[in-house]
Amino acid sequence: MTAPTLKRIKTADGFMWEIAYAGMIKQHSQSWQAVIFYHQAMQCYQRDAGSLSALLHGPDPTNHVESTSSTIQNDP
């Protein structure tokens, strides 16, 4: 996961602030709104990045589940 980004972009309506994080892009016209959302995204990123190594090295239960359904072969 990449860290959040905050940048100023030019649109047809003027300049906007754009914050990108976790596949989401938010745009704000007021800098205080952008800064608050950016700081919240950074807190989430720091919390997630700290636990990401545990998730990557832990067992993935979806890869280790054995099928309990029986397969019935079709008779020709």
Residue pairs with C-beta under 8 A, 6 or more apart in sequence:
1 22
1 45
1 48
1 49
1 52
3 21
3 42
3 45
4 19
4 20
4 21
4 38
4 41
4 42
4 45
5 18
5 19
5 20
5 21
6 17
6 18
6 19
6 34
6 35
6 38
7 17
7 18
8 15
8 16
8 17
8 18
9 15
9 16
9 17
9 18
9 27
10 16
11 27
13 29
14 29
16 27
16 28
16 29
17 27
17 28
17 29
17 30
17 31
17 33
17 34
18 25
18 26
18 27
18 34
19 25
19 26
19 27
19 28
19 34
19 37
19 38
19 41
21 41
21 44
21 45
22 41
22 44
26 37
28 34
28 37
